[in-house]
Amino acid sequence: MWGIWWVWVVGGFGLGVLEVLVPGFIFLGFAIGGVLTGVLVAVGVLGANLPVLMLVFAVLSVSAWLGLRATMGVRRGQVKLWDRDINDN
C-alpha cells in the first residue's frame, strides 16, 4: 500500500485540507512532503521500501516547512499596528 503513488498524493491533499480547516501553520509542509513523495514514487525514483519512504517524506516535509516559514513566516521586528477598529463606522 505504501508503494502506491496515489496514496501519498491523496494523503498530501488530505493534509492540505486539514491545514485549511485547522488554525495554524503546521500541516502544509507535511502536505507538500506527501505530494512530493507520491510524485517520486510515481516517477519510479523510490520503491516500496517503507523506511526509505518515511525518511524521504520526513526530509521533504521538514524542508518544505522550513522553506515556507522562511518565505511566508513572521518577520523579525514586525509589529501589527491597529489604527481602525472593526466597530468604527
Number of C-alpha atoms within 10 A of each C-alpha: 9 15 16 13 23 18 16 26 22 15 18 24 18 14 22 20 14 15 18 12 9 10 9 9 13 15 21 22 24 25 28 24 27 31 25 21 28 26 17 17 21 17 10 11 9 18 15 14 10 13 9 12 21 14 11 18 22 17 15 21 23 16 16 19 21 14 13 14 15 11 10 9 11 10 10 6 6 7 8 6 6 7 5 8 7 6 5 5 5
